[in-house]
């Protein structure tokens, strides 16, 4: 099992910055990919950014050039630096991780942290 705990959300004005952190515990040695998803009211959850165990990253088009994802040295933390925030970035941000167990990819989710960007 893997447990994920997010921190760093809050209220910020448009153009400001926030940094989200996610700490993983449990069977972290076998984590493959970690990332961040977000869900705004009335919308589906969407991928924001992800990073795999080799450091390859993937970003949603809407955040490219503004957000940066990174992993800690111990491979059990992931960060999301968010700059130039816009009101449309307002959402609950969820940490995600996946790992293989008996050749089956299993997903894990944090409880989410609220990010609110005021105009």
C-alpha positions in Angstrom: 0.0 0.0 0.0 1.0 3.6 -0.6 -0.4 6.6 1.4 -0.2 10.1 -0.1 -0.5 13.3 1.9 -0.7 16.7 0.2 0.2 20.1 1.6 0.8 23.6 0.3 -2.6 24.6 -1.0 -4.2 28.0 -0.2 -5.5 31.2 -1.5 -3.4 33.4 -3.8 -4.0 36.3 -6.1 -3.7 36.0 -9.9 -0.1 36.1 -10.9 1.1 34.7 -7.7 2.8 31.4 -6.9 2.2 28.3 -4.7 4.2 25.2 -4.2 2.4 21.9 -3.5 4.1 19.0 -1.8 3.1 15.3 -1.6 4.7 12.9 0.8 4.3 9.2 0.1 4.7 6.4 2.7 4.3 2.7 2.7 5.6 0.7 -0.2 7.3 3.7 -1.8 10.3 1.6 -3.2 8.1 0.3 -6.1 6.5 3.6 -7.1 6.6 4.2 -10.8 5.0 7.5 -11.6 3.9 10.3 -9.4 1.9 13.3 -10.4 -0.8 15.9 -9.8 -4.4 16.0 -11.0 -7.0 18.7 -10.4 -10.7 18.9 -10.3 -12.7 22.1 -10.5 -16.4 22.3 -9.5 -18.5 20.7 -12.2 -15.6 19.4 -14.2 -13.8 16.1 -14.6 -10.5 15.4 -12.9 -7.7 16.2 -15.2 -4.0 15.6 -15.3 -1.8 18.6 -14.4 1.7 17.1 -14.5 3.4 13.8 -13.9 6.9 12.5 -13.5 8.2 8.9 -13.7 11.0 7.2 -11.9 13.5 8.2 -14.6 12.6 11.8 -14.3 10.6 12.2 -17.5 7.8 14.7 -17.2 4.5 15.3 -18.8 2.4 18.5 -18.5 -1.1 19.6 -19.5 -1.0 22.2 -22.2 -2.7 24.7 -20.0 0.1 24.7 -17.4 3.2 24.4 -19.6 5.7 27.1 -18.9 4.0 28.0 -15.6 4.1 24.8 -13.5 7.1 22.6 -12.7 6.9 19.1 -11.3 9.9 17.5 -9.4 10.6 14.5 -7.2 12.6 14.4 -4.0 15.9 12.4 -3.8 14.3 9.7 -1.7 11.7 9.1 -4.5 8.9 9.4 -2.0 8.0 13.0 -2.5 6.7 15.0 -5.4 6.4 18.8 -5.7 4.5 21.1 -8.0 5.8 24.6 -8.3 3.0 26.8 -9.7 3.8 30.2 -11.0 1.8 32.9 -12.8 -1.4 31.4 -11.4 -4.7 32.2 -13.1 -8.3 32.1 -11.7 -8.9 29.1 -13.9 -6.3 27.1 -12.0 -8.7 27.1 -9.0 -9.4 23.5 -8.1 -8.8 20.7 -5.7 -5.3 19.3 -6.5 -4.8 15.6 -5.9 -1.5 13.8 -5.6 -1.3 10.5 -7.6 1.1 7.6 -7.6 1.1 4.3 -9.3 3.1 1.1 -8.9 3.2 -2.4 -10.3 2.1 -5.2 -8.1 2.2 -8.7 -9.6 2.3 -7.0 -13.0 -0.8 -5.0 -12.4 -0.6 -1.2 -12.3 -2.3 0.1 -9.1 -3.3 3.8 -8.6 -3.1 5.6 -5.3 -4.6 9.0 -4.5 -4.2 11.6 -1.8 -7.2 13.4 -0.3 -6.6 16.6 -2.1 -5.7 20.2 -1.3 -7.6 23.3 -2.3 -6.0 25.9 -4.5 -8.0 29.1 -5.0 -6.7 31.9 -7.3 -8.5 35.2 -7.0 -8.8 37.7 -9.8 
